[in-house]
Every structure is written in structure tokens, then in C-alpha cells.
Amino acid sequence: MMYDAIIIGAGIGGLTVAALLARDGYRVAVLEGHIEPGGCASSYRRKRPDGTSYVFDVGATLFGGFQPGGAHDWVARRLSLRFPVVPLEPAMQVWLPDRVVTRYGDPEAWRAERMRAFPAQSAAAERFWQNQEQIADSVWRFAARHPPMPPETMGDFLNVVPTIRPEMIGLLAHLERTVGHELRRYRISDPALHAFINAQLLISAQVPADECAWLFGSVALDLARQGVFYAEGGAWSIARTLADAFIRDGGDLRYRTWVEQILVEGGRAVGVRLANGEELRSHLIISGQTVPDVARLLGASAPRHLLRVVRTLPEAWGAFTLYVGVADTGIPTGLPAHHQILLDYDLPMGEGNTAFISLHPAHDTSRAPAGQCAITISTHTRVVPWWAARAAGRAAYQERKARWAEVLLDAAERVLPGLRSHIRYQQEGTPVSFARYTRRAEGMVGGLGQRPAQSGFRSLGARAAGVPGLWLVGDSTFPGQSSAAVTQSAIRLYTILRRG
């Protein structure tokens, strides 16, 4: 069967570009191996023997980009739809070893809170934060003009030029700088503030301050100020809304459909072969997979350049995730929906020393049985040890899961004292689990760490596969991870395709 476009994967990025193309009259097919849309930004239902069920978000996460002018808002207006989201204030609480920091979206409340929480160098820190917000505002304004970033062709360069304003010239000096450079420039040595910033960057940029590109980091530290949102009914409601719009406009969405190979003829992508042997054809193939997965799907047709990119990519994080159903009596009244925890200042981030908790607001009764709450708790983790444990046998793998579950419960009890006694259901997810359900390479999640060498103008672009007719969208490409970022990548690709 011939389509105008075939999209591999119904993640947020793939669904967004699919819905935008379908709205313009393209004949589009989206091929998704799972039974629900959304990819890593989705949810799943766990039914219990008594007929009740929980809806868990796949990852403990928060959503941005729905504020006026945000990426999701742009898509909603373009597709004439409404995402079922509500704003959250505060955005989250960060639990450091010796203090709790509430991350407000309101600028004045956040200014007062950071001065209260980090008094040691408040004057220098305030200069840092004000500069961060100023830089972020410039970057947000640039992004809102949808520049073809990173520019990959002469046409891209020509189309970038109209999006540049005089304020952007001043940002050129920051291209090689990291957040760590800025902290040193303001002579900020307070270890608690450093830890707070590192923890925030871990969940939004995947790397600490000394490695994080400053321009991306300024935006990553700005997410709460732009607005954080809760998706009613769970994370999958965002993807379902996009899927409904796609189908409304004539799109063909196929679930339980795994793509086994991207077909290349005469050096050009011309279609896909499915796991059942069926072949679908199109002059436009768009993959929402990671770059290593795209190389795998190309097989012998993968260009040397793409294989070299895959070999040189820094290791990405995986996640160990705990899904628990908890009695409401174990949740303090008025607790915010999101919490980040750092247990020890002297230990590296991730691997159980940091954890992120997401729980749904009490008004959303669709997520758990009456009197309970569905909670997702996660920590960044290296993927290799999990695969080694699985290779060592079921007993070793199960023992590692049980041990890590206890580590995360210990961390969560800082926020939810006595949590264990209120648990009514518990399930664990590992990088092995993510690989099984998403087929992402080794179960890695969250995209590439935003170092200067992988960020901004040096990001991977939509043409990074190096095969004519094959385009990339998602967290491997500019601007990076998060639903708002992959939506921005989809808008960028849609804009390029419309220009022809």
C-alpha cells in the first residue's frame, strides 16, 4: 500500500508530525508496536483480581509546553484540539539532605524561595538566576519562531536567518559554555545550591552542570517558570488526544504493528517491512526511534556516517521505576504532585541517590481504586548492569530488582513517611522492561545528554540518518528530551516538509 508518509512509532513526536500532515491532507500511516500511543510518555493500566485497576504513568515525569506560545499550545491551535491538562503550582518540591526547596512557577514566589533556601550566597546566586532567566527568555523567543535547527542544508541556513534577532548575537559567546562555567563566573561555591542545580539538570538535560550546555541549561532550569501541567487521566491522555485528531483527519493508526526494516532502494528510503512480512511504501519515512534503532532498522543500508554517529554517542541513561498503589491515608494533605529527592551530597546523581516521585491530584479519581493513589517513583540508572543481571539468570535479575525497590522506597519515605505500610500494589520496571515494551536500544530513555557537543547547532537534525527520504523526530534530535522538546522537533520537521 502506498502512503504520502509513514511514521514509525506513535510517540509524542511521531504522532504530532503525523497529525499535522494529516490535517494538511496527506495520506499518513502511523505504525505502533504497542497497544497504546505515547511511547515513553504514556501510561498503562494494571487490572487487579477484584476488578479494580491502576493507571500508572510509564515514567515519573512532569509536562510543560502547554502554556500560551508553548510547543503543545501551537499544535493544539493548529489542529483545533484541546489537551486535557491543568496547571500545577508549585511545580515540584526538591528534597535535599538538609532542606526542602519548593519550585514555584510564579517568578516572585520562586525568587523568595531560592533566597530563603540558599542564603549562603544569595546575592551572587540572585545574579546567576536573573541572568539565567534573561538568557532563557531569548532562547524561548528564538524557539517560538520555529527555526530549522540545527541547519543541515543551505536552505536551512537561509531559513534560519529570518528568525535571528539582534539579541541572538549576544548568545553566540555562550555556545561553548556550560552551566558550570556560569556558576564559576558568579563564584558560586555553595554545595547545596550546586546540588540543587545538578539535580534539576539531571531530569531535564540528563547531565550535571559541569557538562550541560549553558544555552540548553538556561531553558532546562526555566521549565517551572514557563508552567508545569498535569495530564488528566494520566500521561497517555496527551498522546490519545493527538491520536484522535490524527484519525479524525483521515490518518491510519495501526497498533501491534512492529517495523522490522526500513526499505532502501537506489540509496533512498522507499518503505518499511513489518514483522508479519507486509511491505508498505511511501516517498516519506519518518522515524520516532532513537538513532541506534534507526541504524538497526536500516541494517546493511545504514550509511557509514550514521554508524559512526552511533559508535560515538555518549552513553544514555536508563530508568529503574517503581509503580505503587498507595492508600490515601499515606499521603499528607496538600502535598504537591512532583518531588525530586537527593539523599547524599557526596554521592553521584542517579543510581538511587536521586529519585523522582509523581502522584496524581486527588481530584483525578480515574487513576486508582477508591481511597488510593497511583504513584510512579524512578531513578536514573546505567543500563549495562541490568542486562548483565538478566544474563546471569532469573534469580540474579529478581534479586537486583527487589534490592533497588527497597532503595527507592527508602528515598520515597522522606516525602511519604511510613509509605511501606500504605502500599496496596507494587511493580518494578527496569531498562530490560523498557526495551521489551518500547524496543528502544537497551531500554535507554530520556534522549541524549545536552553537552555542548550534542546541543544546539551541534544537535542531530531531522536528516541525521543520511538517507534521502528518511527523517528523524523525537528525543534523539534537536532540541532533546521531554514531551515539549519532541513536539518542537515535530514542528521543526513539519515546517521543513511544508517548505518542500
Secondary structure, DSSP 4 states (H G I P E B T S, - for coil): -EESEEEE--BHHHHHHHHHHHHTT--EEEE-SSSSSBTTS-EEEEE-TTS-EEEEESS---B---STTSHHHHHHHHHT----EEEESS-EEEEETTEEEEE-SSHHHHHHHHHHH--TTHHHHHHHHHHHHHHHHHHHHHHHT---SS--SHHHHHHHGGG--HHHHTTGGGTT-BHHHHHHHTT---HHHHHHHHHHHHHHHSS-TTTSBHHHHHHHTTHHHH-EEEETT-THHHHHHHHHHHHHTT-EEESS--EEEEEEETTEEEEEEETTS-EEEES-EEE-S-HHHHHHHHGGG--HHHHHHHHHSPPPPEEEEEEEEEEGGGS-TT--SEEEEE--TTSPSSTTSEEEEEE--TT-TTSSSTTEEEEEEEEEE-SHHHHHHHHT-HHHHHHHHHHHHHHHHHHHTTTSTTGGGGEEEEEEE-HHHHHHHH--GGG--S-----GGGSGGGS--TTTT--TTEEE-STTSTT-SSHHHHHHHHHHHHHHHHH-
